[in-house]
Amino acid sequence: MKSYVYVLRCGDGSLYTGWTNDLDRRIRMHQDGHGAKYTRAHLPVELVYTEEFDTKEAAMAREYEIKQLTREQKLKLTGLYV
């Protein structure tokens, strides 16, 4: 089963990074206010970046790497950097 790392842009401009094995379902959950506590408080959310992996472990490792990046680095990764 494929796993995914994703980055969301929240309504206040902040970025949220997560991982899932069902990307469409997870994004709908975030958008409907049933996702992570952080995104519930920062709606609406927009998917701005994804990566696909063969294993959950690889996706989780990449999620950790992305979370260690600075905001500027995340903006460059997602193509949002101006």
C-alpha positions in Angstrom: 0.0 0.0 0.0 1.3 3.4 -0.9 1.8 6.1 1.7 2.0 9.8 1.2 3.5 12.9 2.8 1.6 16.1 2.3 1.8 19.8 3.0 -1.3 21.9 3.5 -1.5 25.7 3.4 -3.9 26.8 6.2 -6.3 29.7 6.0 -3.9 31.9 8.0 -1.0 31.1 5.7 0.7 28.6 8.0 1.9 25.2 6.7 0.9 21.8 8.1 2.8 18.6 7.2 1.4 15.1 7.7 1.4 11.5 6.3 -1.3 9.1 5.3 -2.0 6.0 3.3 -5.3 7.4 1.9 -4.5 11.0 0.6 -8.0 11.9 -0.7 -9.7 10.8 2.5 -7.2 12.5 4.8 -7.5 15.8 2.9 -11.3 15.7 3.0 -11.0 15.1 6.8 -8.8 18.1 7.2 -11.1 20.3 5.0 -14.2 19.1 6.9 -12.6 20.0 10.3 -12.1 16.4 11.3 -8.3 16.2 10.8 -5.6 17.2 13.1 -6.3 19.6 16.0 -4.0 22.2 14.4 -5.8 22.3 11.1 -9.3 22.4 12.7 -8.2 25.7 14.2 -6.7 27.0 11.0 -9.3 26.3 8.3 -9.7 26.3 5.4 -6.8 24.2 4.2 -5.4 23.6 0.7 -3.2 20.8 -0.4 0.0 22.3 -1.8 2.5 19.4 -1.9 2.7 15.6 -1.9 5.3 12.8 -2.1 4.5 9.1 -2.6 6.3 6.3 -0.8 6.2 2.5 -0.9 6.1 2.1 2.9 4.6 3.9 5.9 8.0 4.0 7.5 9.5 5.9 4.5 6.6 8.4 4.5 7.0 8.9 8.3 10.7 9.5 7.9 10.2 12.1 5.2 7.5 13.8 7.2 10.0 14.2 10.0 12.6 15.6 7.6 10.1 18.2 6.2 9.0 19.2 9.7 12.6 20.0 10.5 12.8 22.5 7.6 12.5 26.2 8.1 9.4 27.9 6.8 11.4 29.4 4.0 12.7 25.9 3.0 9.1 24.5 3.1 7.9 27.3 0.9 10.6 26.6 -1.6 9.9 22.8 -1.5 6.2 23.4 -2.1 6.8 26.0 -4.8 5.1 28.7 -2.8 8.3 30.7 -2.2 8.1 34.2 -3.7 
